[in-house]
Amino acid sequence: MFVRLTPKASRNAIGDVMVDANGKQQLKVSVTAVPENGKANQALIKLLAKAAKCPKSSVRIVSGQTDRTKTLLIDGNPEELMAKISQLTGRTDI
């Protein structure tokens, strides 16, 4: 899963799916945590794990630790995960 993270936001939220300049779909996520010492990354993992109803240990950032664009690996059934993301974003085309 590709994520575009916005730290220091006014609230924690999972937004819409956007398409970047390369045509890659990214889930927009904002967290209130600051991007220092991995706090924003930890907040991202906590938010996505709660939304997917899975343990935090099943959500891992595999690339983009210090970048706003991140690649995540989430353990579990891909179809169920995509259904949950579709419910959160209100989109059925992802």
TACORWO-V478270 format. One record per run of one state. SS is the DSSP state (H for helix, E for strand, L for the rest). FROM is the first residue (numbers start at 1). LEN is the number of residues. If there is no record, write none. Layout:
# TACORWO-V478270
ss->{SS | SS}
from->{FROM | FROM}
len->{LEN | LEN}
This chain:
# TACORWO-V478270
ss->{L | E | L | E | L | E | L | H | L | H | E | L | E | L | H | L}
from->{1 | 2 | 7 | 13 | 20 | 25 | 31 | 39 | 53 | 56 | 59 | 64 | 69 | 75 | 78 | 90}
len->{1 | 5 | 6 | 7 | 5 | 6 | 8 | 14 | 3 | 3 | 5 | 5 | 6 | 3 | 12 | 5}
